[in-house]
Amino acid sequence: PGTRLFVGNLAGTRVTKSDLWRVFAKHGKIAQITYKANYGFVQFVKPNDCLRAQRAENGAYLLNREMKLEIS
């Protein structure tokens, strides 16, 4: 519980797993990344890493879109 981060308001098909990895890997070890057109999920190994990423990156821009992050 508390290791899965919802990433909303993504730039559709322009976003890649590599883009998400680049943004979130600096916050801790990532177990998995999945995404659809305008949203995705980043699964961290540790809950504290997920919380740190959410606090640091919520509202940050990725490909000119402001990301909306929630722990799910």
ZADO-383438 format. One record per atom (N, C-alpha, C): residue number from 1; residue in one letter; chain; atom name; z, y, x. Coordinates in steps of 0.2 Angstrom, whole numbers. Each point is the difference from the previous one (the first is absolute). Layout:
N
(rec NUM; 'a'; 'A'; 'CA'; (Z; Y; X))
...
% end
This chain:
72
(rec 1; 'p'; 'A'; 'N'; (0; -6; 4))
(rec 1; 'p'; 'A'; 'CA'; (0; 6; -4))
(rec 1; 'p'; 'A'; 'C'; (0; 6; 4))
(rec 2; 'g'; 'A'; 'N'; (-4; 5; -2))
(rec 2; 'g'; 'A'; 'CA'; (0; 7; 4))
(rec 2; 'g'; 'A'; 'C'; (-4; 0; 6))
(rec 3; 't'; 'A'; 'N'; (-5; -5; 0))
(rec 3; 't'; 'A'; 'CA'; (-4; 0; 6))
(rec 3; 't'; 'A'; 'C'; (-7; 2; -2))
(rec 4; 'r'; 'A'; 'N'; (-2; 1; -6))
(rec 4; 'r'; 'A'; 'CA'; (-7; 1; -2))
(rec 4; 'r'; 'A'; 'C'; (-1; 7; -2))
(rec 5; 'l'; 'A'; 'N'; (-4; 3; 3))
(rec 5; 'l'; 'A'; 'CA'; (-2; 7; -1))
(rec 5; 'l'; 'A'; 'C'; (-6; 1; -4))
(rec 6; 'f'; 'A'; 'N'; (0; 3; -6))
(rec 6; 'f'; 'A'; 'CA'; (-6; 2; -4))
(rec 6; 'f'; 'A'; 'C'; (-3; 7; 3))
(rec 7; 'v'; 'A'; 'N'; (-6; 0; 1))
(rec 7; 'v'; 'A'; 'CA'; (-4; 5; 3))
(rec 7; 'v'; 'A'; 'C'; (-5; 3; -5))
(rec 8; 'g'; 'A'; 'N'; (1; 5; -3))
(rec 8; 'g'; 'A'; 'CA'; (-4; 2; -5))
(rec 8; 'g'; 'A'; 'C'; (-4; 6; 2))
(rec 9; 'n'; 'A'; 'N'; (-5; 2; -4))
(rec 9; 'n'; 'A'; 'CA'; (-5; 6; 1))
(rec 9; 'n'; 'A'; 'C'; (-4; -1; 6))
(rec 10; 'l'; 'A'; 'N'; (-2; -6; 2))
(rec 10; 'l'; 'A'; 'CA'; (-5; -1; 6))
(rec 10; 'l'; 'A'; 'C'; (-7; 2; -2))
(rec 11; 'a'; 'A'; 'N'; (-4; 1; 5))
(rec 11; 'a'; 'A'; 'CA'; (-6; 3; 0))
(rec 11; 'a'; 'A'; 'C'; (-5; -6; -1))
(rec 12; 'g'; 'A'; 'N'; (1; -4; -5))
(rec 12; 'g'; 'A'; 'CA'; (-5; -5; -2))
(rec 12; 'g'; 'A'; 'C'; (-2; -5; 5))
(rec 13; 't'; 'A'; 'N'; (-7; -1; 0))
(rec 13; 't'; 'A'; 'CA'; (-3; -5; 5))
(rec 13; 't'; 'A'; 'C'; (0; 3; 7))
(rec 14; 'r'; 'A'; 'N'; (2; 6; 1))
(rec 14; 'r'; 'A'; 'CA'; (-1; 3; 7))
(rec 14; 'r'; 'A'; 'C'; (6; -3; 4))
(rec 15; 'v'; 'A'; 'N'; (6; -2; -3))
(rec 15; 'v'; 'A'; 'CA'; (6; -2; 3))
(rec 15; 'v'; 'A'; 'C'; (-1; -7; 3))
(rec 16; 't'; 'A'; 'N'; (2; -2; 6))
(rec 16; 't'; 'A'; 'CA'; (0; -7; 2))
(rec 16; 't'; 'A'; 'C'; (7; -2; 2))
(rec 17; 'k'; 'A'; 'N'; (1; -6; 1))
(rec 17; 'k'; 'A'; 'CA'; (6; -3; 2))
(rec 17; 'k'; 'A'; 'C'; (2; 3; 6))
(rec 18; 's'; 'A'; 'N'; (-4; 1; 5))
(rec 18; 's'; 'A'; 'CA'; (1; 3; 6))
(rec 18; 's'; 'A'; 'C'; (3; 7; -1))
(rec 19; 'd'; 'A'; 'N'; (-2; 4; -4))
(rec 19; 'd'; 'A'; 'CA'; (2; 7; -2))
(rec 19; 'd'; 'A'; 'C'; (8; -1; -2))
(rec 20; 'l'; 'A'; 'N'; (1; -4; -4))
(rec 20; 'l'; 'A'; 'CA'; (7; -1; -3))
(rec 20; 'l'; 'A'; 'C'; (4; -3; 6))
(rec 21; 'w'; 'A'; 'N'; (-2; -5; 4))
(rec 21; 'w'; 'A'; 'CA'; (4; -2; 5))
(rec 21; 'w'; 'A'; 'C'; (1; 5; 5))
(rec 22; 'r'; 'A'; 'N'; (-4; 5; 2))
(rec 22; 'r'; 'A'; 'CA'; (1; 5; 4))
(rec 22; 'r'; 'A'; 'C'; (5; 5; -2))
(rec 23; 'v'; 'A'; 'N'; (1; 1; -6))
(rec 23; 'v'; 'A'; 'CA'; (5; 5; -3))
(rec 23; 'v'; 'A'; 'C'; (6; -4; 0))
(rec 24; 'f'; 'A'; 'N'; (1; -6; -2))
(rec 24; 'f'; 'A'; 'CA'; (6; -3; -2))
(rec 24; 'f'; 'A'; 'C'; (3; -4; 6))
(rec 25; 'a'; 'A'; 'N'; (-4; -3; 4))
(rec 25; 'a'; 'A'; 'CA'; (3; -4; 5))
(rec 25; 'a'; 'A'; 'C'; (5; 3; 5))
(rec 26; 'k'; 'A'; 'N'; (0; 7; 1))
(rec 26; 'k'; 'A'; 'CA'; (5; 3; 4))
(rec 26; 'k'; 'A'; 'C'; (7; 0; -3))
(rec 27; 'h'; 'A'; 'N'; (0; -2; -6))
(rec 27; 'h'; 'A'; 'CA'; (7; 0; -4))
(rec 27; 'h'; 'A'; 'C'; (3; -7; 1))
(rec 28; 'g'; 'A'; 'N'; (-3; -5; 2))
(rec 28; 'g'; 'A'; 'CA'; (3; -7; 0))
(rec 28; 'g'; 'A'; 'C'; (-6; -5; 0))
(rec 29; 'k'; 'A'; 'N'; (3; -6; 0))
(rec 29; 'k'; 'A'; 'CA'; (-5; -6; 0))
(rec 29; 'k'; 'A'; 'C'; (-3; -1; -7))
(rec 30; 'i'; 'A'; 'N'; (-6; -1; -1))
(rec 30; 'i'; 'A'; 'CA'; (-3; -1; -6))
(rec 30; 'i'; 'A'; 'C'; (-2; -7; -1))
(rec 31; 'a'; 'A'; 'N'; (2; -3; -6))
(rec 31; 'a'; 'A'; 'CA'; (-2; -7; -2))
(rec 31; 'a'; 'A'; 'C'; (-7; 0; -3))
(rec 32; 'q'; 'A'; 'N'; (-2; 5; -4))
(rec 32; 'q'; 'A'; 'CA'; (-6; -1; -4))
(rec 32; 'q'; 'A'; 'C'; (-2; 7; -2))
(rec 33; 'i'; 'A'; 'N'; (-6; 1; -1))
(rec 33; 'i'; 'A'; 'CA'; (-3; 6; -3))
(rec 33; 'i'; 'A'; 'C'; (-5; -2; -5))
(rec 34; 't'; 'A'; 'N'; (0; 2; -6))
(rec 34; 't'; 'A'; 'CA'; (-5; -1; -5))
(rec 34; 't'; 'A'; 'C'; (-2; 6; -4))
(rec 35; 'y'; 'A'; 'N'; (-6; 1; -2))
(rec 35; 'y'; 'A'; 'CA'; (-2; 6; -3))
(rec 35; 'y'; 'A'; 'C'; (-6; -1; -5))
(rec 36; 'k'; 'A'; 'N'; (0; 4; -5))
(rec 36; 'k'; 'A'; 'CA'; (-5; 1; -5))
(rec 36; 'k'; 'A'; 'C'; (-4; 6; 1))
(rec 37; 'a'; 'A'; 'N'; (-3; 3; -5))
(rec 37; 'a'; 'A'; 'CA'; (-4; 6; 1))
(rec 37; 'a'; 'A'; 'C'; (4; 6; 2))
(rec 38; 'n'; 'A'; 'N'; (5; 1; -4))
(rec 38; 'n'; 'A'; 'CA'; (4; 7; 0))
(rec 38; 'n'; 'A'; 'C'; (8; -2; 2))
(rec 39; 'y'; 'A'; 'N'; (1; -6; 1))
(rec 39; 'y'; 'A'; 'CA'; (7; -1; 2))
(rec 39; 'y'; 'A'; 'C'; (1; -6; 4))
(rec 40; 'g'; 'A'; 'N'; (6; -1; 3))
(rec 40; 'g'; 'A'; 'CA'; (1; -6; 4))
(rec 40; 'g'; 'A'; 'C'; (7; -2; 1))
(rec 41; 'f'; 'A'; 'N'; (2; -5; 4))
(rec 41; 'f'; 'A'; 'CA'; (7; -2; 1))
(rec 41; 'f'; 'A'; 'C'; (0; -2; 8))
(rec 42; 'v'; 'A'; 'N'; (6; 3; 3))
(rec 42; 'v'; 'A'; 'CA'; (1; -2; 6))
(rec 42; 'v'; 'A'; 'C'; (7; -4; 0))
(rec 43; 'q'; 'A'; 'N'; (-1; -6; 2))
(rec 43; 'q'; 'A'; 'CA'; (6; -4; 1))
(rec 43; 'q'; 'A'; 'C'; (3; 0; 7))
(rec 44; 'f'; 'A'; 'N'; (7; 2; 0))
(rec 44; 'f'; 'A'; 'CA'; (3; 1; 6))
(rec 44; 'f'; 'A'; 'C'; (4; -7; 1))
(rec 45; 'v'; 'A'; 'N'; (2; -1; 6))
(rec 45; 'v'; 'A'; 'CA'; (5; -6; 1))
(rec 45; 'v'; 'A'; 'C'; (7; 2; -2))
(rec 46; 'k'; 'A'; 'N'; (2; 6; 2))
(rec 46; 'k'; 'A'; 'CA'; (7; 2; -1))
(rec 46; 'k'; 'A'; 'C'; (0; 6; -5))
(rec 47; 'p'; 'A'; 'N'; (5; 0; -5))
(rec 47; 'p'; 'A'; 'CA'; (1; 5; -5))
(rec 47; 'p'; 'A'; 'C'; (1; 7; 3))
(rec 48; 'n'; 'A'; 'N'; (3; 1; 6))
(rec 48; 'n'; 'A'; 'CA'; (2; 6; 3))
(rec 48; 'n'; 'A'; 'C'; (-7; 3; 2))
(rec 49; 'd'; 'A'; 'N'; (-4; -4; 3))
(rec 49; 'd'; 'A'; 'CA'; (-7; 3; 2))
(rec 49; 'd'; 'A'; 'C'; (-4; 3; -6))
(rec 50; 'c'; 'A'; 'N'; (0; -4; -5))
(rec 50; 'c'; 'A'; 'CA'; (-3; 2; -6))
(rec 50; 'c'; 'A'; 'C'; (3; 7; -3))
(rec 51; 'l'; 'A'; 'N'; (6; 1; 0))
(rec 51; 'l'; 'A'; 'CA'; (3; 6; -2))
(rec 51; 'l'; 'A'; 'C'; (-2; 6; 5))
(rec 52; 'r'; 'A'; 'N'; (1; -2; 6))
(rec 52; 'r'; 'A'; 'CA'; (-2; 5; 5))
(rec 52; 'r'; 'A'; 'C'; (-7; 3; -1))
(rec 53; 'a'; 'A'; 'N'; (-5; -5; -1))
(rec 53; 'a'; 'A'; 'CA'; (-7; 2; -1))
(rec 53; 'a'; 'A'; 'C'; (-1; 4; -6))
(rec 54; 'q'; 'A'; 'N'; (4; -2; -5))
(rec 54; 'q'; 'A'; 'CA'; (-1; 4; -7))
(rec 54; 'q'; 'A'; 'C'; (2; 7; 1))
(rec 55; 'r'; 'A'; 'N'; (6; 1; 4))
(rec 55; 'r'; 'A'; 'CA'; (3; 6; 1))
(rec 55; 'r'; 'A'; 'C'; (-5; 5; 4))
(rec 56; 'a'; 'A'; 'N'; (-3; -3; 5))
(rec 56; 'a'; 'A'; 'CA'; (-4; 3; 5))
(rec 56; 'a'; 'A'; 'C'; (-7; 2; -2))
(rec 57; 'e'; 'A'; 'N'; (-3; -5; -4))
(rec 57; 'e'; 'A'; 'CA'; (-7; 1; -2))
(rec 57; 'e'; 'A'; 'C'; (-1; 2; -7))
(rec 58; 'n'; 'A'; 'N'; (5; 0; -4))
(rec 58; 'n'; 'A'; 'CA'; (-1; 3; -7))
(rec 58; 'n'; 'A'; 'C'; (-3; 7; 0))
(rec 59; 'g'; 'A'; 'N'; (-6; 1; -3))
(rec 59; 'g'; 'A'; 'CA'; (-3; 7; 0))
(rec 59; 'g'; 'A'; 'C'; (-4; 1; 6))
(rec 60; 'a'; 'A'; 'N'; (0; -4; 4))
(rec 60; 'a'; 'A'; 'CA'; (-5; 0; 6))
(rec 60; 'a'; 'A'; 'C'; (-7; -1; -2))
(rec 61; 'y'; 'A'; 'N'; (-5; 3; 4))
(rec 61; 'y'; 'A'; 'CA'; (-7; -1; -2))
(rec 61; 'y'; 'A'; 'C'; (-3; -5; 4))
(rec 62; 'l'; 'A'; 'N'; (-4; -4; -4))
(rec 62; 'l'; 'A'; 'CA'; (-5; -5; 4))
(rec 62; 'l'; 'A'; 'C'; (-7; 1; -3))
(rec 63; 'l'; 'A'; 'N'; (-4; 1; 4))
(rec 63; 'l'; 'A'; 'CA'; (-7; 2; -2))
(rec 63; 'l'; 'A'; 'C'; (0; 5; -6))
(rec 64; 'n'; 'A'; 'N'; (3; 5; 2))
(rec 64; 'n'; 'A'; 'CA'; (0; 6; -5))
(rec 64; 'n'; 'A'; 'C'; (3; -1; -7))
(rec 65; 'r'; 'A'; 'N'; (4; -5; -1))
(rec 65; 'r'; 'A'; 'CA'; (4; -2; -6))
(rec 65; 'r'; 'A'; 'C'; (7; 0; 2))
(rec 66; 'e'; 'A'; 'N'; (4; 3; -5))
(rec 66; 'e'; 'A'; 'CA'; (8; -1; 1))
(rec 66; 'e'; 'A'; 'C'; (2; -6; -3))
(rec 67; 'm'; 'A'; 'N'; (3; -4; 5))
(rec 67; 'm'; 'A'; 'CA'; (3; -7; -2))
(rec 67; 'm'; 'A'; 'C'; (6; 1; -4))
(rec 68; 'k'; 'A'; 'N'; (1; -4; -5))
(rec 68; 'k'; 'A'; 'CA'; (6; -1; -4))
(rec 68; 'k'; 'A'; 'C'; (3; -6; 1))
(rec 69; 'l'; 'A'; 'N'; (6; 0; 3))
(rec 69; 'l'; 'A'; 'CA'; (3; -7; 2))
(rec 69; 'l'; 'A'; 'C'; (6; -1; -4))
(rec 70; 'e'; 'A'; 'N'; (1; -7; -2))
(rec 70; 'e'; 'A'; 'CA'; (6; -2; -4))
(rec 70; 'e'; 'A'; 'C'; (2; -7; 3))
(rec 71; 'i'; 'A'; 'N'; (6; -1; 0))
(rec 71; 'i'; 'A'; 'CA'; (2; -7; 2))
(rec 71; 'i'; 'A'; 'C'; (0; -4; -6))
(rec 72; 's'; 'A'; 'N'; (-3; -6; 0))
(rec 72; 's'; 'A'; 'CA'; (-1; -4; -6))
(rec 72; 's'; 'A'; 'C'; (3; -7; 1))
% end
